[in-house]
Amino acid sequence: MTMKVKAIEKKLKFTKNPNDPGVYRYVMQPEQYSSLSQKKVIKEAALRSGVSQGVMQACWDAAGEVIKAWATEGHSVALPGLGTMRFGLRSKSVADVNDVKTSLITTRRIIFTPDVDLKDELKNTAVQITCFDRDGKEVKRVTSADDGTIEDNENGGTTDSGNNGSTENGGTQNGGSNSGSNTGGDNGGGDTPGGNGGDDED
């Protein structure tokens, strides 16, 4: 399996000066992937499992309702063959308990944590890059030789899936902290006080 990427030569400006001539750089972006409908996914899953599409649809709907209900209750819920999903928050920290209020919440989050097998699949997937110059002419093709480092969205760093998910360069910006307390059996850390008014994560 191969991920296809385009590297397109574009003019970039790094200042707001209207007289800035800019510089040309090759900017990478994924090829346009088609969006697969739920109907197509259910049809394919039914073929692979040997059950009818009606039964597969009922199971799909039931699983979705269970995942939403349990995630709302604070559980980290397993997604078959993919990993786990949970709800979380980003919020600002305060020194005085009397200042704790819901207005400190900046965003609500849906946090997906891929399992090791899924990360290994991505790590081992080749990346094919097709390069186009500023006139749209294809000038080069190359297959990647990167180390396959996987981004760790939950912990703000990167994860090398070949090392059992060890996290590097963790932390958040602005002196905030990560609060990874979970229910439902995950090994999340406890609540951590933030610093300098930065955003906390949960």
Secondary structure, 3 states (H helix, E strand, C coil): CEEEEEEEEEEECCCCCCCCCCEEEEEEEECCCCCCCHHHHHHHHHHHHCCCHHHHHHHHHHHHHHHHHHHHCCECEEECCCEEEEEEEEEECCCCHHHCCHHHEEEEEEEEEECHHHHHHHHCCEEEEEEECCCCCEEEEEECCCCCCEEECCCCEEEEHHHCCEEECCCCHHHCEECCCCECCCCCCCCCCCCCCCEEEC
